[in-house]
Amino acid sequence: MQISILFCEGCPNWSLALEDVKEVVAEYYVDADIQAVEVTSQDQAAELEFLGSPTVRVDGMDVEPDVIESGFNLDYRTYWLEEELLNRPPKEWIAAAIEVALE
């Protein structure tokens, strides 16, 4: 399993997302190659279809269940979980993406 955390310079939340990914991987006892990928240019953002920092993908799929691609850029990303605005994807989404990848 391949898990990527894509981030841009200055993002204060990507390392927290990385910690969350490591915790969930440990809970599931899965063998995962976890990579942190710094996105450094607008061209790279477009090439990687980067939706903002941090972005977490499991086997190439974004962990956000109903992700809406609204442009690729070097901005920070936010996530809505029910009525709460988060600065990184919740662990539940990471776990759900891992479960889908294990099917």
C-alpha positions in Angstrom: 0.0 0.0 0.0 1.3 3.5 -0.9 0.3 6.4 1.2 1.3 9.9 0.2 1.2 13.2 2.2 1.5 16.0 -0.3 2.3 19.4 1.2 3.7 22.9 0.4 6.3 24.9 2.1 5.2 26.6 5.3 2.2 24.3 5.9 1.9 23.9 9.7 -0.4 20.8 9.4 1.3 18.4 7.1 3.5 16.9 9.9 0.4 16.4 12.0 -1.2 14.6 9.1 1.9 12.4 8.8 1.6 11.5 12.5 -2.1 10.7 12.0 -1.3 8.4 9.0 1.4 6.6 11.0 -1.0 6.0 13.9 -3.8 4.7 11.7 -1.3 2.4 9.8 -0.1 1.0 13.1 -3.7 0.4 14.2 -4.4 -1.6 11.0 -1.2 -3.5 11.0 -0.7 -2.9 7.3 2.5 -2.7 5.4 2.5 0.8 3.9 5.1 2.8 2.1 4.5 6.3 3.5 5.9 9.2 1.5 6.0 12.9 2.2 6.0 14.9 -1.1 6.7 18.6 -1.1 5.0 20.4 -3.9 7.1 23.4 -4.8 5.6 24.9 -8.0 2.3 25.6 -9.6 3.3 23.4 -12.5 4.0 20.5 -10.1 0.7 21.2 -8.3 -1.2 20.8 -11.6 0.8 17.7 -12.6 0.1 16.0 -9.2 -3.5 17.4 -9.1 -2.7 18.9 -5.7 -5.7 20.3 -4.0 -3.8 22.0 -1.2 -1.7 21.3 1.8 -1.9 18.8 3.4 -3.4 16.2 0.9 -3.4 12.6 1.9 -3.8 9.8 -0.7 -4.0 6.1 -0.2 -3.0 4.2 -3.4 -3.4 7.4 -5.3 -6.9 8.1 -4.0 -7.7 11.2 -1.9 -8.9 10.3 1.6 -11.7 12.9 1.4 -14.8 10.9 0.6 -16.6 13.5 -1.5 -13.6 15.5 -2.7 -14.4 18.3 -5.1 -11.6 19.3 -7.4 -11.7 23.0 -7.4 -8.3 23.8 -8.9 -4.8 22.8 -8.2 -2.6 25.2 -6.2 -0.1 25.8 -3.5 -2.7 26.9 -0.8 -3.4 25.4 2.5 -6.4 22.9 2.5 -9.2 22.7 4.9 -11.7 19.8 5.5 -15.3 19.8 6.7 -16.3 17.0 9.0 -20.0 17.5 9.8 -20.1 21.1 11.1 -16.4 21.2 12.0 -13.7 22.8 9.9 -10.4 21.0 10.1 -6.9 21.8 9.0 -6.0 18.2 8.1 -8.1 15.1 7.1 -9.6 13.3 10.1 -8.2 9.9 11.1 -11.6 8.3 10.3 -11.1 9.3 6.6 -7.6 7.9 6.6 -8.9 4.6 8.2 -11.7 4.4 5.7 -9.3 4.9 2.7 -7.1 2.1 4.1 -10.1 -0.2 4.4 -11.0 0.4 0.8 -7.4 -0.2 -0.3 -7.4 -3.5 1.6 -10.5 -4.8 -0.2 
